[in-house]
Amino acid sequence: MAPLADPQAADSASVLLVEDMPALARLYIETLAKAGIAVDHAETGAEALAALAQGHYATVLLDLNLPDMNGMEILQHIREQQIPVAAIVITAHGSVNIAVEAMRLGAFDFLVKPFPGDRLTVTVRNTLERMRLQREVEAWREDLGRDRYYGFIGRSLAMQAVYRIIDSAAASKATVFVTGESGTGKELCAEAVHRRSPRRDHPFVALNCGAIPRDLMESEIFGHVKGAFTGAVADREGAAVRADGGTLFLDEICELPAELQTKLLRFLQTGQVTAVGGSRERKVDLRIVCATNRDPAEEVRLGRFREDLYYRLLVIPVTLPPLREREDDVLLIAHQFLHDYAAEEGKSFGDFDLEVAEDLQRYAWPGNVRQLQNVIRNIVVLHDGPLVTRAMLPSPVRTLIPAAQPSRPAAQPPAVPNGKGPSVRPLWMIEKDAIEDAISACDGNVPRAAALLGISASTIYRKRLNWEAEGRG
């Protein structure tokens, strides 16, 4: 490859010029350099293919007449290998047929020699901008399309926001404070932060502050020395020391007694651990992730949680959404549980029938994902068949799915005040008609109707339920 471009810019060159005439190549390179565009140069097709194999160019400026091959062959290679580069074809033999053939093979634009320098600059800039936007769109699509993330299952926008916070926070040492209802996956979130971080190869130690007796809590976190209290028959390392280099997850942090909150605050400030009954301080390097299903701000207001500790921990807050606010994630998660438990139990279940799918989405799931997990396991253990039917739902779920209330006469549309013209229909009626028409057009397929309307299927189920309860069915 001929090094005609600035050597210092070669590593960052976004354009590959394939031109066998040195004088023209130099002219093109100098013109683009004035616009701040770095260029690498290949004189032959073979050099061009070798350069494209490196895969870091956004645009290739391609002369069709090369000494060793036709430029169309390079276009064909780019398409077959799916190389993410936009081609601008240059030729002195411009014709409609050549242009059509080049565009058919994936060329982005077409230049006919001779052409002015500003036309070259504008064309290359437009192509680079197009490739930049395409990469951004693909990155967003990749992010928004994630339905699995370090143990999480869900593609809803609420969960995509959680994934992005973890992505951004994982590399830092900053404390992460996870809140959410019981069963939303707070420990799973802590594990995701750890596994996504540079500390992934070091220990992840989880401690449930609500499950340990108060008089043993300090020892569990900081350890103890032999003889520190009755039953301390040997030295024991605490969770903070075991997590050295990794992540310490303190679940149900609001259950910590007041005196231990003070010691935890000092530990966070100094990074020094002193075992119960000991006097030697030990420096540890770890990342704290804590969680609670309470409202920590309310705990502070009531005087049950230290305000200074709260703000020391509240560096990166993550709020996990309840399952009822996660759009269609409930079916995605339920299908995964059904598949896993059917394989584990040797059952033949493959799917839910339509009624059950609707029931799963209509139910409020106060116990969130944990409750859904237990319900699916109950079904698989006690039943078998190709489809899960409504009769298989355990009674707590089947009986607690809100039922329609006795119908009441629907409110009549109010007349126009002056008595002239058509009546004004309430917005809910217009919305209801639009939804029901879409469902009818889709032969009763609610998910398909929801997709056409640009809303989630769970939204339709909730609205229909509300209309029935209000006597508007």
C-alpha positions in Angstrom: 0.0 0.0 0.0 1.4 3.4 -1.0 1.9 5.6 2.1 0.7 8.9 0.4 -1.4 10.0 3.4 0.0 11.6 6.5 1.7 8.8 8.4 0.4 10.0 11.7 -3.1 9.9 10.5 -2.9 6.4 8.9 -4.1 4.6 12.0 -7.2 6.7 12.2 -7.9 6.8 8.5 -11.6 6.2 7.8 -11.3 6.2 4.0 -9.5 3.7 1.7 -8.7 5.1 -1.7 -8.2 2.5 -4.4 -6.6 4.3 -7.4 -3.8 3.1 -9.7 -2.7 6.5 -11.0 -0.3 8.2 -8.4 -1.0 11.7 -9.6 -4.8 11.4 -9.2 -4.3 9.6 -5.9 -2.2 12.4 -4.5 -4.8 15.0 -5.7 -7.7 13.1 -4.0 -5.7 12.7 -0.8 -4.7 16.3 -0.6 -8.3 17.5 -1.4 -9.7 15.3 1.4 -6.9 16.2 3.8 -7.9 19.9 3.6 -11.4 18.8 4.8 -9.8 16.9 7.7 -10.4 13.5 6.3 -7.6 10.9 6.7 -7.0 8.5 3.7 -5.1 5.3 3.2 -4.1 4.4 -0.4 -4.1 1.1 -2.3 -2.8 1.0 -5.9 -4.1 -2.4 -6.8 -7.1 -4.6 -6.2 -5.0 -7.1 -4.2 -3.8 -4.3 -1.9 -7.4 -3.1 -1.5 -8.7 -6.5 -0.5 -5.8 -6.9 2.1 -6.6 -3.5 3.6 -10.4 -4.2 3.8 -9.6 -7.4 5.6 -8.4 -5.3 8.5 -12.0 -4.0 8.8 -11.6 -0.5 10.2 -12.6 1.7 7.2 -16.0 3.4 6.9 -15.7 4.3 3.2 -13.8 3.0 0.2 -13.2 5.3 -2.7 -12.9 2.8 -5.6 -11.6 3.3 -9.1 -13.3 0.6 -11.3 -10.3 0.3 -13.7 -7.4 -1.4 -11.8 -4.3 -3.1 -13.2 -5.1 -6.5 -11.6 -8.9 -6.7 -11.4 -12.1 -4.8 -12.1 -13.4 -2.7 -9.3 -16.8 -4.5 -9.6 -15.0 -7.6 -8.3 -14.1 -5.6 -5.1 -17.7 -4.5 -4.7 -18.8 -8.1 -5.1 -16.3 -9.1 -2.4 -17.5 -6.4 0.0 -21.1 -7.6 -0.4 -20.3 -11.3 -0.1 -18.1 -10.8 3.0 -20.6 -8.3 4.5 -17.8 -5.9 5.2 -19.3 -2.8 6.9 -18.0 -0.2 4.5 -19.7 2.2 2.1 -18.3 2.3 -1.5 -18.0 5.3 -3.7 -17.3 4.3 -7.3 -15.0 6.4 -9.5 -14.7 5.8 -13.2 -13.9 7.7 -16.4 -16.3 5.6 -18.3 -19.5 6.8 -16.8 -22.7 5.4 -18.1 -26.2 4.5 -16.8 -25.4 0.8 -17.1 -22.2 1.0 -15.1 -23.9 3.2 -12.4 -26.8 0.7 -12.2 -24.5 -2.3 -11.9 -22.4 -0.6 -9.3 -25.4 0.4 -7.2 -26.8 -3.2 -7.6 -23.6 -4.5 -6.0 -24.0 -2.1 -3.1 -22.2 1.1 -4.1 -23.4 4.1 -2.1 -22.5 6.8 -4.7 -21.0 7.3 -8.1 -18.4 9.8 -9.4 -17.4 10.3 -13.0 -14.0 11.6 -13.9 -13.3 14.5 -14.0 -15.1 15.9 -11.0 -14.4 19.1 -8.9 -12.8 18.8 -5.5 -15.8 20.1 -3.6 -18.0 17.3 -5.2 -15.5 14.7 -3.9 -15.4 16.3 -0.4 -19.2 16.5 -0.1 -19.7 12.9 -1.4 -17.2 11.5 1.0 -18.5 13.5 4.0 -22.1 12.4 3.2 -21.0 8.8 3.1 -19.0 9.0 6.3 -22.0 10.6 8.1 -24.3 7.9 6.8 -22.0 5.2 8.1 -21.7 7.0 11.5 -25.5 7.1 11.8 -25.8 3.5 10.7 -23.4 2.4 13.5 -25.4 4.5 16.0 -28.7 2.9 14.9 -27.2 -0.6 15.1 -25.8 0.1 18.6 -29.2 1.3 19.8 -30.9 -1.7 18.1 -28.5 -4.0 19.8 -29.1 -2.4 23.2 -32.9 -2.2 22.8 -33.1 -5.7 21.5 -31.5 -7.4 24.5 -33.9 -9.8 26.1 -31.2 -11.6 28.2 -28.7 -9.8 30.4 -26.5 -11.6 33.0 -29.4 -13.7 34.3 -32.1 -11.1 33.7 -34.9 -12.0 31.2 -36.8 -9.1 29.7 -36.9 -6.8 26.7 -39.2 -4.1 28.0 -38.0 -0.5 28.0 -37.9 -0.5 31.8 -35.4 -3.3 31.8 -33.4 -1.8 28.9 -32.9 1.2 31.2 -31.6 -1.0 34.0 -29.2 -2.8 31.6 -27.8 0.5 30.5 -27.2 1.8 34.0 -25.3 -1.4 34.8 -23.3 -1.1 31.7 -22.3 2.4 32.6 -21.7 1.8 36.3 -19.9 -1.6 36.2 -16.4 -0.4 35.5 -16.5 2.0 38.5 -15.9 1.3 42.1 -18.9 3.5 43.1 -21.5 2.1 45.4 -24.7 0.8 43.8 -27.9 1.1 45.7 -30.6 -1.2 44.4 -34.3 -0.7 45.3 -37.4 -2.6 44.3 -40.2 -4.8 45.5 -39.5 -8.3 46.8 -39.0 -10.7 44.0 -37.8 -8.2 41.4 -34.2 -9.6 41.2 -32.1 -7.3 43.4 -29.4 -10.0 44.1 -29.5 -10.8 40.3 -28.8 -7.1 39.7 -25.9 -7.1 42.2 -24.4 -10.2 40.4 -24.8 -8.5 37.1 -22.9 -5.4 38.3 -20.1 -7.8 39.5 -20.0 -10.0 36.4 -19.9 -6.9 34.1 -17.1 -5.3 36.1 -13.3 -5.7 36.1 -13.8 -7.5 39.4 -15.6 -10.4 37.8 -12.7 -12.9 38.5 -12.7 -12.0 42.2 -15.2 -13.0 44.9 -18.9 -12.0 45.0 -20.0 -12.3 48.6 -23.7 -11.8 49.4 -25.0 -11.1 52.9 -28.7 -10.8 53.8 -28.8 -8.3 56.7 -32.4 -9.3 57.5 -31.7 -13.0 58.0 -28.8 -12.8 60.5 -29.3 -12.3 64.3 -28.5 -8.8 65.4 -25.8 -9.9 67.8 -24.0 -11.8 65.1 -24.3 -9.2 62.3 -21.0 -7.3 63.1 -19.1 -10.6 63.1 -20.7 -11.7 59.8 -19.6 -8.5 58.1 -16.2 -7.8 59.8 -15.2 -11.2 61.3 -14.1 -12.0 64.9 -11.1 -13.3 66.8 -11.0 -16.3 69.0 -12.7 -15.6 72.4 -14.4 -12.4 71.2 -17.7 -13.8 72.5 -19.2 -17.0 73.7 -18.9 -19.6 70.9 -16.0 -17.8 69.1 -13.7 -20.8 69.3 -11.5 -19.7 66.4 -10.7 -16.6 64.3 -13.1 -16.1 61.5 -12.9 -13.8 58.5 -16.0 -11.7 57.8 -17.7 -11.0 54.5 -15.8 -7.8 53.9 -12.4 -9.7 54.0 -13.7 -12.6 51.9 -14.9 -10.1 49.3 -11.5 -8.4 49.1 -10.8 -7.6 45.5 -14.4 -8.3 44.5 -17.9 -7.2 45.4 -19.8 -7.3 48.7 -23.6 -7.3 48.4 -25.5 -6.2 51.5 -29.1 -7.2 50.9 -31.9 -5.7 53.0 -29.5 -2.9 54.2 -32.2 -1.1 56.1 -32.4 -4.0 58.6 -28.9 -3.1 60.0 -29.1 -2.0 63.7 -28.2 1.6 64.4 -24.8 0.8 66.1 -23.7 -1.3 63.1 -24.8 1.5 60.7 -22.1 3.7 62.4 -19.4 1.1 62.0 -20.4 0.4 58.3 -20.2 4.2 57.6 -16.7 4.3 59.1 -15.7 1.2 57.0 -16.9 2.9 53.9 -14.9 6.0 54.6 -11.6 4.3 55.6 -11.7 0.9 53.8 -10.3 -0.5 57.1 -11.7 -3.7 58.7 -11.3 -4.5 62.4 -12.6 -7.9 63.6 -14.8 -8.1 66.6 -12.6 -8.5 69.7 -9.5 -7.6 67.7 -7.3 -4.5 67.5 -5.5 -4.9 64.1 -6.9 -3.0 61.2 -6.9 -4.6 57.7 -7.2 -2.7 54.5 -9.6 -4.2 51.9 -10.4 -3.2 48.4 -14.0 -4.0 47.4 -17.1 -2.7 45.8 -20.3 -2.3 47.8 -23.7 -3.1 46.3 -26.6 -2.8 48.7 -30.3 -3.3 48.3 -33.6 -2.9 50.1 -37.3 -3.5 49.4 -38.2 -0.6 51.7 -38.3 3.1 50.8 -34.8 4.2 52.2 -35.7 7.9 52.2 -38.8 7.1 54.4 -36.6 5.0 56.7 -34.3 8.0 57.1 -37.3 10.3 57.8 -38.5 7.9 60.5 -35.0 7.8 62.1 -34.4 4.1 61.5 -31.6 4.6 59.0 -28.7 7.1 59.3 -29.0 10.0 56.8 -25.2 10.3 56.3 -25.0 6.5 55.6 -27.9 6.7 53.2 -26.2 9.5 51.1 -22.8 7.7 51.4 -24.4 4.6 49.8 -26.7 6.4 47.3 -24.1 7.0 44.6 -25.6 5.0 41.7 -29.3 4.2 42.4 -30.9 1.4 40.4 -34.7 0.9 40.7 -35.9 -2.5 39.5 -39.4 -2.2 38.0 -42.2 -4.6 39.3 -43.3 -7.3 36.9 -46.6 -5.6 36.3 -44.8 -2.6 34.8 -42.6 -4.6 32.4 -45.0 -4.8 29.5 -44.8 -8.3 27.8 -41.8 -9.5 29.8 -44.1 -11.7 31.9 -44.7 -14.1 29.0 -41.0 -14.1 28.0 -40.0 -15.0 31.5 -42.9 -17.5 31.9 -41.9 -19.3 28.7 -38.3 -19.6 29.9 -39.4 -21.1 33.3 -41.8 -23.4 31.5 -39.0 -24.7 29.2 -36.5 -25.1 32.0 -38.9 -26.9 34.5 -40.4 -29.1 31.8 -37.0 -30.3 30.9 -36.0 -30.8 34.6 -39.2 -32.7 35.4 -39.4 -34.7 32.1 -42.7 -33.1 31.2 -44.0 -32.3 27.7 -45.2 -28.7 28.1 -44.3 -26.5 25.2 -46.5 -23.4 25.5 -49.5 -21.7 27.2 -52.9 -21.6 25.6 -54.3 -18.2 24.7 -56.5 -17.9 27.9 -53.5 -18.6 30.2 -51.3 -16.1 28.2 -54.0 -13.5 28.8 -54.3 -14.4 32.5 -50.6 -14.2 33.1 -50.5 -10.7 31.6 -53.6 -9.5 33.4 -52.5 -10.7 36.9 -50.8 -8.0 39.0 -48.0 -10.4 40.3 -47.5 -8.9 43.8 -44.6 -11.3 44.4 -43.1 -10.3 41.0 -40.7 -12.7 39.2 -40.2 -15.0 42.2 -44.0 -15.6 42.4 -44.2 -16.2 38.7 -41.3 -18.7 39.0 -43.1 -20.6 41.8 -46.4 -20.6 39.9 -44.8 -22.1 36.7 -43.0 -24.7 38.8 -46.2 -25.7 40.5 -47.9 -26.2 37.2 -45.1 -28.3 35.7 -44.8 -30.5 38.8 -48.5 -31.2 39.2 -49.6 -31.5 35.6 -48.5 -32.5 32.1 -49.6 -31.9 28.5 -48.5 -29.9 25.4 -50.2 -26.7 26.6 -50.8 -25.1 30.0 -54.5 -24.6 30.4 -56.4 -22.3 32.8 -57.5 -25.3 34.9 -53.8 -25.9 35.7 -53.3 -22.5 37.2 -52.9 -22.7 41.0 -55.9 -21.3 42.9 -54.2 -18.3 44.4 -53.5 -17.0 40.9 -56.7 -18.3 39.2 -58.9 -16.8 41.9 -57.1 -13.5 42.3 -57.2 -12.6 38.6 -59.6 -9.6 38.7 -63.0 -10.6 37.3 -65.3 -8.3 35.5 -67.8 -6.5 37.7 -71.6 -6.8 37.0 -72.3 -4.6 34.1 -73.8 -1.2 34.6 -75.4 1.0 32.0 -72.6 2.8 30.2 -72.5 6.5 30.3 -74.2 8.1 27.3 -72.2 10.5 25.2 -73.0 14.1 26.1 -74.8 16.2 23.6 -73.4 19.3 22.1 -74.4 22.2 24.4 -76.5 24.1 21.8 -78.3 20.9 20.8 -77.0 21.0 17.3 -74.7 18.7 15.5 -73.6 15.2 16.4 -72.8 14.2 20.0 -69.3 14.4 21.3 -68.0 10.9 22.1 -65.8 10.4 25.2 -62.2 9.6 24.5 -62.4 6.2 26.1 -65.1 5.2 23.6 -62.9 6.2 20.7 -59.9 4.4 22.2 -62.0 1.3 22.9 -63.4 1.2 19.3 -59.9 1.5 17.9 -58.5 -1.3 20.0 -61.5 -3.7 19.4 -61.4 -2.9 15.6 -57.7 -3.8 15.6 -58.3 -7.1 17.5 -61.1 -8.0 15.1 -58.9 -7.2 12.1 -56.3 -9.6 13.5 -58.8 -12.4 14.0 -58.6 -12.0 17.8 -54.8 -12.1 18.0 -54.2 -9.5 20.8 -50.4 -9.4 20.5 -50.6 -8.8 16.8 -53.2 -6.0 17.3 -51.0 -4.4 20.0 -48.0 -4.4 17.6 -50.1 -2.7 14.9 -51.4 -0.1 17.4 -47.9 0.5 18.7 -48.7 -0.5 22.3 -48.0 -3.6 24.4 -50.4 -6.5 24.7 -50.5 -6.1 28.5 -51.8 -2.5 27.9 -54.8 -3.9 25.9 -55.5 -6.5 28.6 -55.5 -3.9 31.3 -57.7 -1.5 29.4 -60.3 -4.2 28.6 -60.3 -5.3 32.2 -60.9 -1.7 33.4 -63.7 -1.2 30.8 -65.4 -4.4 32.1 -65.0 -3.3 35.7 -66.5 0.1 35.0 -69.4 -1.4 33.1 -68.1 -0.1 29.8 -67.7 -3.6 28.2 
